[in-house]
Amino acid sequence: MNKPVRLFPNTVAGVVNALQQTFWEGIYADKVLESLFRENKKWGKRDRSFIAESTYGIVRYWRKLWAILGKEESENTSELYELFGIWWLLNDRTLPEWEEFEALKGFDLKSDIANLSDDIGIQESYPEWLDVLAFNELGAKWKSIASNLNLPAPVAIRVNTLKTTIEKVETEFQKLEIEYFQDEAFPNVLFLKKRPNLRLLDSYKNGWFEIQDAGSQEIAKFLNPEPREYIIDACAGAGGKALHAAALMHNQGKIVSMDVYQRKLTEHEKRAKRAGVTIIHTQEILNESSIERFSSKADKLLLDVPCSGTGVIRREPDTKWKLSEESLANVIALQKEIIENYSIMVKPGGILVYATCSILKSENENQVEWFLGKHADFSLDEEKRINPGPHSDGFYMARLIKN
């Protein structure tokens, strides 16, 4: 049983406000909370923590909470208070005698939970269309994946071996009393037990480590970059995987980091400087010629393509409510376009790694099968799935060899 926690009208109202903006205005919860905290500077650390945890908890179990309440989704403010009340009761808390919770007096929570459908979409709280699609594509594995995507995501650290060692980072964390643990499935990753502001640390500013999910760290290793190779990361974003590749190459060779957004590449350059990486060169993708000029140049090409983000729902739980069948179809079409058009950058005998942070076969295995069906000059070497677990998000990667 949790210790009694007192509710305050202004912070509960903050949660309700956050839910209204997230669901009825379509804004992602992290952006909503940033804005609310900026507007309400009187809220202290405990208030902000309560509002964030409550908002994310309700977003994560949105469909299940409405099912327990026994009502259809509503934009009615009073019913959002009731939904908060259900979530609060589920966490073994007691509701105060407020008018907003009057309708929940005598509410038989245990009975309502017992009578809930055992459907995965209800129990683990996913929209019906996504639940059906995921089950059709993943079969029996969907149940555990759906559950794991509702677990909190730990902070994972990738040590920058160009500047230090994992032992030195451990020593630094111990000195600062930052608690961490390890998982034998990811032997070179440090997981933090709490969420300190790492960006304030001198060790972070000096480029000793990056914050990067454990599963994400597997992608650069799967690419297997070697010193003196010519590597292209064509969907580089802010560059986490390119920085990892540079470390694996001992900062020898060349990495061309490409993206359609210059602002991401600007951040990438800052990170590379902090990490002591000198072999990365950024290139904004402006048009088709931006790709064509690198035709047959890459020893290895990484395509970490835009995707549904279903593998990282733990970090952005409202993804499952923002995603739609239409937006998924659009991203699948974009993936096809990217792998089709960008694959020309691989030289004969070179390697293409296709990767996503999606759990769906329609974005992963099916896309690789489609591409290989059109390109006899490529063959599949290996594919790997990292399903969401207690210490990792979900990822897919496939290594293709150009004959």
C-alpha positions, 0 to 999 in steps of 0.5 A: 500500500502506498503512503497517503498522498494529498491531492491539490485542486490546482495540480489535478486541474493541471493533469486534466488540462494536459489530457485535454490538450493531448487528446483533443488538441492532438499535441504530444504530451511532452510538449504539453507538459513543457508548456504547462510548466513554463506557464506555471512557474509556481509549481515546485519539483514535486508538483511537476513530478505529480502532474507528469507521472499522472498525465503519462499514466493516464495516457498510457492506459487511456482506453482501459480507464474508460472501460473501467469507468464504463463510459465512452471517451468524452471531452467533458471536463467532469468525466476527465476528473472521473477518469483521473479518479479511476487512475488514482484508485488503481494506484491504491490511493484514496480520493478526497471528498471533492465534488469532482469525484462525487460520481465515484462514491461507492465505485466497485473498482475490483468488480469492474476490473474483474468484468473487463474484457481480456482483450489485449487492446483493453487490458494493455490499452491500445486502439482497436485497429492497432491491436488487431493489426499487431496481433495479425502481424506478431501473433502470440508475441503481441501480448508480451510486447504490448505489456512491455511497451507499457513499462517505464523506460530506463535511462541508458548510457553509451560510453564514448570509447574515444574518450574514456572507458566504461570503468571510468564512467562507473567510477565517476557515477559512484563518486557522484552517487548516481546509482546504476545497474547492468543487464547481461543482454546489453553488457556495455550499457549502464542503466540508471536507477533514477533520472538525474540531469546528466547534461549538467555533469562535466563528464557529459559535457566532456563527451564521456557518454551519450544517452541512448537506448540499449536496443538502439545501441545495437544498430551501429554494431549490426552495421559493423563499421570498420576503420578506414571505411566510407560510411553513409548514415542517410537518415542521421537525425541528431546522429546518435548511431553515427557517433557510435559508428565513429567510435567503433571505427576508432575515428578513422575513415569517413562518415557522411551523415545526411538528413532532410532537416538541417536543424538536426544536422546542426545538433549532430555537429555539436554532438560530434564536437563534444564526442571528439569525433572528427570523421563525420561530415554532414550533408543536407538532402535537398533534392534527388541530386543530393543522393545521386552524387553519392552513387556507389560510394558507400562501403556501408549505408545505414537507413534508419528510416522514419517509422511509426515509432511503435517500438518506442511507445514506452517513451511517447505513450501517446504515439499509440493514440496519435498514430492512425491507419492513414499515417501508418500507410503514409510512413510505409510508402515513405520507407519504400521510397527511401530504400528504393532511392537511397540504395544506389549509394551502396557500392558493389560488394557493400552493405545496406542496413535497413532499420526501424524503431517499429514492432510491425512486420509491415514496416520491417520484414515485409519492406525488406522482402518487397525491396529484395523482390525488386532488386536481384543485386541485393541479398539478405545476410541477416535480420534481427529483432529486438522486442521491447523488454524491461531495459530496451525499446523495440527495434528491427534491423536487416543487413543486405549485401549488394552483389 
